[in-house]
Amino acid sequence: MRSHIATKGIARAPHRSLFKAMGYTDREISQPLIGIANSANELIPGHMHLDHIVKAVKSGISMAGGTPMEFSTIGVCDGIAMNHKGMHYSLASRELIADSIEVTATAHPFDAIVMVPNCDKIIPGMLMAAARLNIPAIFISGGPMLAGKHPDNKNQQIDLVTVFEAVGAVQSGKMTEQQLFAIENAACPTCGSCAGMFTANSMNCLTEAIGMALPGNGTIPEPMSERIRLAKQTGIQIMQLLDKAITPDKILTKEAFMNALVVDMALGCSTNTVLHLKALAHEAHVDIDLNLINEVSRKTPHLCSLSPGGQDRIEDLNFAGGIPAVMKELFDHAMLNTDCLTATGKTVAQNLETVVKKDQQVIRPIENPYHSEGGLAVLFGNLAKEGCVVKQSAVLDEMLQHQGPARVFDCEEDATQAIVDNQINKGDVIVIRYEGPAGGPGMREMLTPTSSIAGMGLDDTVALITDGRFSGGTKGASIGHISPEAAEGGTIAIIQENDQIKIDIPAKTIELLVSENEIADRFSRWKKPEPKIKTGYMARYAAMVSSAGNGAIFKDIL
């Protein structure tokens, strides 16, 4: 066992003495040591209850003959970090999480590891660490929160995005502050990851689809006891993975990534999944080209209409059979690689043998999809030579093709202020630049401006493009991850006010309608701006991070 380098032999008596200082018995020290990366804290609604999940995981590990050893990781709540300096640090926390788990699990050589995340950057950070360590690993999330009920209509479900959009409604005079306060109190009724197919739930679902978690990981709601039982089963199962020597490299294959992309398109997941799957693929030594996403999207119908693009919630998806039921529908139409090994110790085909599809309204059949193409699209053109991403399933039909004058802002705050001050006109294309991985730095999520656009009733006439990124809660013609970013000399850096921008999502193109000579002339006068943050981690991050087209991973300097 890997842990023997720290526990076996005469020379390890000092090491065992330190284990005993923590209360471990000789029997516990001699058993397989199973690390548990616990991201519990009192900062994030999705993480405040993870100690209860970890307690159940420990029970499962102990029942199966292992010794659980818990340690902590950090986490950032994107909703609370939104629209202020804190959001610079959110995406950047992903690398810190991956590095910290690598450090801990190498300095303390576990035989296997259980990852317990629940929210946006914590999940991919842990996935990246699992691929990097390549010891038997399995995931169990904290589960999604339940949707809230509208204070004026108990039949209308609401969530965090409802609150953001209500802010825009107040600012445009369509709602009173008292109505906003009532929605604020009702939107997030339980702990858990926010109740829509936002980034956290997208990543928890894709962790299940790619094979790194047991069925139910992505959709069983946080309040349900079934989640605790799943955590115990996860603790038991990590011992089986250890016994069978099933390591992440046997699960995270090119075919498994293809399966995850197919499920991503069928669900209509967050645009952030492109960043995180690219980053995970890099750690797993698998090549995922952005063009591949369009290829998969063209072949994969959009089967689920989940908030923010639709009315159904994660709890509805769970009742309909969850990710296994989605995969069963895709499996029945030969759209998945069924030989992929998963954390169950079985193949995808074996996992789906007894799965029942329970609700064809929540998970539509292939023959009757919500859209003929998948949820995401990658656009290319002179404005995004290395690509940009849009959640096309959440775009109104009238905005799938759009041309309009650019309204240019060099930061999110200026754009948001212009929106709430009614300075944006119908037909405009809002451009927010210098918000990329390096230029931001940290590629901030921009739920505030996109929600303001929706709340003010402009989402059927106004587009927004940025080298930053969007919350999974964003809907509308919101196009992010424009690469190269402005700070690295991308074309977005030289857009001027009232330049015409043409967006054609069905054709997968985005163009600045300015001549190449004019673009070259503008670049001859362009100067890279000073960094926004010049000290500390984010200054180092800005110097090390690569483009969004590469998953915003650190540059290879070795």
N, C-alpha and C positions, 0 to 999 in steps of 0.2 A: 504494500500500500504506500501511496505517496507520503502519507503522514509519518511513516516510520523513520524518515530522515530526521525527525524532531522528537521521536518517542521511543525508539528501540536501541538497546545496547547500553553498555556500561558508560560510554561517553555521554549519553543523553540523560544521565541521572540528574544533572542540574536543571535540564529542561522539564523533566517529570516533576521535580520539586516545585517548579513554578506552576505547573498544572495543578498540583495538589494545593498550592496556596489559594487557588480559586475554588477549591472544593471538589475537584475531579478525583474519582477513585481510580485504582489501578485497572479495574475492569473498563471504565469509561475511556481511559487513556489507551487501552489496548484495542478498543473497537475502532471502526472507521470514523474519522473525524469529518463531520459534515458542516461546512460553513453555511451560515444564513446571512445574506446581505439584507438588512432591514432598513428601509428608508422611512421609518415612522418618525413623525415630528408633530408639533402643535402649530405648524405654519400652513399646512395644506389640507383642505377638507378630504382629499382623497387618501391622505396618509395618517390622519390622526388616530385611526383605528387599527393600524397595521400590527401593533403589538398583539392584538387578539388573533390575527392571522398567523403571526409567527409562533404564538403559543401552540396553535393547532398543528403547525408544521413540525415543531419540536416533538409533539406527542407522536406524530406519525413516524418520525425518524427513530425515536426511542422504541416504539413498538416493533420496528423492523430491525433493531439491533445496531443502530448507529448512535454516535454521540454528537448532538447538535451543539454548534458553537456560533453564537450570534455576534454580529458586529454591525456598525451603523454606516450609512451613507447620507450625504446631504440631499436636499431637494428644494426646488423653487416652484411656487404656485404662479403660473403664468397669468391667471386672472388677477391676482393681487399685485403682481409686478407690472401689469399692463399700463402703458401710456405714461411711464415716468422712467427715471434713470435705471430703476431695477431691471427693466426688460432687457437692457444691454447684456445682463449676466445670465439670462435664462438658457439660451442655446449653448453658451459657453460652459454651463454647468455639466453638460453631457460628457465632455472630455474629462472633467474633474472626477465625475462619478466612475467612468470607466477606469481611469488611472488609479483611483483610490482602491477600487476592488482588486485590480491587478496587484497593487502593492500589498494589500492585506492578505490576499490568498496565495501570494508567493512567499512572503515573510512567515506566514503561518500556513504551512503546506497541507491544506485540506485534501481529503480524498475525493470529495465531490462538493457541489455547492447548490444551494437553493436561493434564487433571487426573488425578493418580495418588493416589487415596485407598485405604482398605480398611476402615476401621472407623467406628463409630456416628455421631459428630457430624461427622467429617471429610467424609464423602460428601455429606450434605445441605448443609454449609457450602460445599463446592465447587460443588455444583449451584446454590445461591443466587447465588454469585459469577458463574457462567457466564451465568445469566439476566440478571444486573445489567449485566455487561460487554457482552453481546450481540455478541461477536466469534466467529468459527468456533471451536467447542469440542468436545472429545470426551473420554471417560473410559476409563480402563483400571485396574481394581482389582488388588490383589495376590493375590486369590483366597482361597478358604476353606481352612483346615487340614483334614487328614484326621481322622476320628473315631478315638478311642482304643479299645483292647480291654480289657475288664474283666479284672483280674488273676486272677480265679478262673474265668473263662469266656471263652475267646478268641472265641466266637461272639456274645458280647454287646458291642455298641458302646456307648461312653460318651463324654461330653464335659464341658465345664466345669460345666454344670448338675448333672451327676452328683456332682461334688465338693461343690457347695453343698448338695445334698440329703443327701449322706452326712454332712455336718456335723450336720444335724438328726437324722439317725439315731443318731449318736454321743451327742448330747445327750439323746436319749430312751432310750438304753440298748439300741438295736437293732443297734449295730455297735461294734466295738472301734476304738481309735485306730490300731492297727496296720493294720486293714483300710482305714481312711480314708487312711492314708499311702500304701498301695499304689495306691489309686484316684487319689490326688493325683499320683503319679508317672506314671500311665498315661493320664490323661484328655486331655492336650493334646500329642500326639506330634510335631507339626510346627508351624512357624510358619504364619501365615495367620489370617484371621478365624475366630472360634470356630465349631465344626462343627455348626451347627444353623440353623434358620430364625429366628435371633435378629436383632437390629436391623441389624447390619453386613451380613449376607448378604441380609436383606430389602431393604435399600437398594441393594445392588449388583445384585440381581435386578431391582428396579424401575427402576434407571437404564438397564438394558438394555431393559426393557419399554416405557419411555417414549420410547426412541429415541436416548438420548444416549451409548450405548456399542455396540460391535460384539457380535454374537452370541457367547455364551460368557463374557462379562464376569462374570456373576453366579455361575457354577457350576464352571468349570474349576478343579480343586484347585491350590493353591499349588505343590506339588512337581512338577507335570507340566510338561514342556518345552513343551507346547501353550500354556501361559500366556505363555511368553517369545515364542513365535511370534505370539500374539495381540497382544502389546505392540508388536512390530515392525510388524504390520499396522496397528495403531492409529496409529503414527507416520507411516506412509505415507498413511493415510486422512485425517489432518488436513490434508494438503496438497490432497487432493481436495475437502474441504469448503471450504477457502480458495479454490480455483480456481472452484468453483461458487457461491461466496458463500452457503453454507448456514450460517446463523447460528441460535443457540438459539431465537429467536422463531419461526422457521419449523418447529421441531421441537416446542417446548413449547406446543402449542395445547390448547384445552379438550378436543378429541377425544383427544389423546395422554394427557392426565391421566385421562380416562375409561378408556382402555386400561390404564393403570397400575393403576387401582383394580380393574378386573376381574381382572387378573393377581394383584394383592394378595390378593383374596378367594379365588381358586382355590388359591393357595399356602398361605394361612393365615399371613400375615406378622405381624411384631411390631406391637403397638399403637402403638409410636413412629412408625410410618410415617404415621399420621394427623397427628402434629405436623409432620413434615418435609415431607409433600406439601402441607399447608396453607401452610407457610412458603415453599416453592418456588413454589407457585401465586401467592402474593402478589408475589414478585419477577418472575414472568412475566406479571403483570397478568391472571390467570385466576381466576375466582371458583369456589371449591370449598366448597360448603356442607356442614356435617356431616350434614344430612339426606340428602344425595346418597350418602353412604357406605352408609347403610341401604338406600337404593333399589338401589344396585349389588349389595349383599350379598344382597338377596332374590332377585335374578335370576341370581346366579352361584354355581354349586355349588362346594363345597370338594373339590378333586381330588387334593391331595397331603397325606399325613400325615407331616409332617416334625418332627423334634425341635424344641421340647420337647413338643409335643402328640402326636407320633407316633414311630414307631421308625425311619423312614428318615432319611438324612442328605443333606447337599448333594452329596456325591460320588455317592450313589445317583441323585439327581435329574440330575446331569450325565450319568451313564451312560445314563439313560433318554431323553436328548435335550435336557436343560436347559430354559431358558426358551423357546427356539424351539418345542420339542415341546409345552409347556404352551400356548403361544399358538396353535399349529397346531390343537390340540383345540378351543380356544375359537373360532378362526377358522372351523373346519369347521361350527360351529353358529351362525355369524353373530353372535358375541358381542363382536367387536372392530370398531373402525373401521379398515378396511384401507387407506385412502388416506393415512394419516399418513406424513409424511416422517421418515426416521431417519438416524442417523449413517453408515449404509452408503451414503447418497446415493440409496437406493431407498425405496420405500414398504413398509409392513408386508406387504402382499400379495405383493410381489416377494420380500421376504426369506423368506417362508414357502413359496414354490413347491416347493422340493426337500426340505423338512424331513420327517424320518421320526420317528414316535413309536415308541420302542423297548421300552417296558416299561409295560404297563397296570396293573401292581400299584403302581408308584411314581407314575405319572400316570394316574389312573383316567379312563375315558371319561365323558362327560357323563351317560350313561344309568345309570352306577353309581358315583356320587360317595361320598366319605366322609360328607359332610353335604349336604343339599339347599341350604343357604345358605352364603355365604362365611365366611371366617375371622374377620372382625371385625364388631362391632356397636356402635352408638352408642345409649346409653340416655338418656332424658330423664325429668324429673319434678321434684317440688318440692325434691329433694335435688341436682339437677343441671339447672338451668333452661337452661343453655347447653351441656349435654351432658357425657357421660363415655364412656369407651371400654373395651371388654372383648374379649379374644381368645376368642370364643365356641367356636371349634373346639378349644380346649384345656381346655374346661370339661367336667367329668363330667356325664353326663345328669342325675343326681340333684341337681345344683347349679344347673341352668339356671333353676329357680324356687326361691327360698329366702326365708324370713322368720325373723328372729331378733333377739335383744337386742344392742344396740350395746355394744362394748367400746372406749372412747374413749381415744386417745393423741395427745398434741400433738407427737410426733416419732417418727421411725422407731426410734430406739434403745430408747425405752420399750416400744414394741410388741414388738420383737424379744426384749427381756428377759422380757416376760410370756409370750411363746410358749415360750421355752426353759425357763422356770421352771414350766411346766405350769399356768399360770393361765388358759389359754383352754379353754373348754368346748365340747363338740360343739353345733353350732347357732349359735354366736356369729357376729356380724358385727364384725370388727375394723375400727375407724375410725382412720386415721392422717391427721392434718390439719396445717395450717401447713407443708406440704411442697410447695406449688405454685410456679410460676415466681417470683412475688414473695415469697411467704411463706417458701419454703425457706431462702434463695432458691436458685433454680436447678433446682427440680423434680427432686429426686434420684430415681434408680432404686432400686427396693427388691427386689432379688433375694434378699437375706438373709432377710427375714421370710417371703416367699412360699415359698422353698426350705425353710425350717424347718417351715412348715406341711405341705408335701408330705413331707419327710423324717420327720416325726413321725406321719404317717398321718392327718392331719386334713383333707386336701384334698377329701374327700367329704362333709364336714359343716360346714366353716368357710369363710365368705366374708371378703374383705378389700376395703375401699374406701378411696380416698385422693385428695387433690387433687395428690399427687405422681404419679409414673409408675412403670412397671415395666420391667425388663429384657426384651428379646425372649426371654430364656430362661425367663420366668415361665409357669407353667401354673396351671390351677384357676380358681375364681371370684374372680379378682383384677380389680377394676374401678378404673381410674385416670383421671386428667385431669379429675376432677370440677370443673366450672366453673359459676358463679364459685367461686374458691378461698376458703379460710377467711380469709386475710389481706385479701381484698377484700370481705369481708362475705357470702360464700356461705353457704347454709344449713348446710353441713357444720360451720361455726364454732359453731353453737349446739346440736349434738347432745349429749345427756347420756347418762351411763351407763345402760344397760338400756332406752333408747328402742327401740321396734320399728322395724326397717328391712325393707322388702319389695323384693326384687329379682326381676324377671321378664324374663329375657333374651329369650325368644321374643317377648314383647310390647314389648320395647325400653323398659322403664320401671324407674325406681328411685325409691322413695318413703320419706320419713320419716313414720311414722304418728303424727304429732302435729298437733293442730289449728292452723289458721292463726293463731288468737288467741294460742295458746301460743307459737308461733314469733315472732310480733310482740313479745310480752312479753319473751321471752328476748333479742331483738335490742335492746330498749330498755335492757338492762343490759349489753350486750356492748361491749367496748372493743378496738380494734385493738391487738395486742401490739407491743412494741418490735421493730425489725429484729434478726435474729439476727447479721447481719454489718453493721457500721456504717462500714467503711472500705474503700478499694480498689475494684477492678473490680466485685465482687459487690454492693457497696452501690449503685453506679451502675446495675448491671444490674437490681436489684430495683426501682429507681425508674423504669426505662425499659420494662420488659418488659410485654407484654400477656398475656391469659389463654391457657390451653392451648387453649381453643376457637378461638382465632385463630392457633394454631400457635406460641405463645410467641415471637412476633416482637416487635421493638421497636415501641413506640407511634409513630404518625405525629405528629411534633411540628413538622413543617414547614408 
